[in-house]
Amino acid sequence: MAKKKERTVEFRFYEIPRQESALALIGEDWKRIYGVDVDNLHFHNLLEIGYCYEGQGILGFENNRMKYETGTFTVIPANFPHTTISEKEDTWEFLFVDVNQIISDIFPDEPAKQRDNLAYINSRMNILNMNIYPDTALIIRKIFNEYRYKNANYREMVKNLLKVLFLEILRLNSSAAMQEENLGSSHVFEQIIPALKYIDLNYNKDLKAADLARECSMSEVHLRRLFYICVNLPPMDYVNFVRIQKACELMLQTNISMDQIAFECGFTSTSTFTRNFRKFMSNTPYQWKIGSNNAKVRLLDYNILAVKGW
């Protein structure tokens, strides 16, 4: 019997230039199709911050895969195997930083705080979206622009922006840990139940995030964060997820046209319906309908707590 080929993981070493606080990989070189001819995961010696300006695809890790889209940004600790696989040419930019130095600068002469916060950052991978965390995304983009234009005192600006960025990351991680504890008692999930019920009853109408926030008596920003935690999708993506579920039911139960299905499920046009269907089902509505098994379990690939019931 042939010996099974062992999976390898590639190590990529980066050095931060002298007098700089980070290594910035920016510009046209990073507009490309990611994952071409790449079978292996890779990891770095430095913490990686990535920002997707345009595109969509998959972020692969040792034990799971997650979708990304325009506005996704990542904070991946050193020695954390991962890879990026894009559907077509995507635009990313990357920062590589020595997180030890940054934390030392934030908490000088406080070795206990340095140790605890380093452990916190190095233990968590963050995949976030600018729609949910606009302030954090803005800081990352400002750092890239400092390196892009190199105006007066750009090094000092980068150094201080990195401090602010990592304080934000520490705050996000702390908040996430608290929210994970709350999820154990279903307290957080209960807060968005009015929105979930409203969507189920009104999915075929012109819904907006403001409508859902009003049903839950909370701000849109707070609603978006809770949806991302509980449902693993932004609110309007979840609305389209439900619409696609309903469309699949109609296609299985009736022979009405795709135009009519799109209209009855709340899509403004057939093209919008098709685009969203491909996003969740990886093929067109027509291809799905004539498929041998109709890929019935495809929607369950999404880690959405709401489909299990309330």
ABEGO torsion letter per residue (X at the ends): XBBBBBBBBBBBBBBBBBGBABBBBBEAAABBBBGBGBABBBBBABBBBBBBABEBEBBBBAABBBBBBBGBBBBBBBGBBBBBBBABBBBBBBBBBBAAAAAAAABBGBAAAAAAAAAAAAABBBBBBAAABAAAAAAAAAAAAAAAAGBBGAAAAAAAAAAAAAAAAAAAAAAAAAAAAAAAAGAAAAAAAAAAAAAAAAAABBBBAAAAAAAAGBBAAAAAAAAAAAAGBBAAAAAAAAAAAAAAAAAAABABBAAAAAAAAGBABAAAAAAAAAAAAGBBAAAAAABAAGGAAAAAABBBAAAAEX
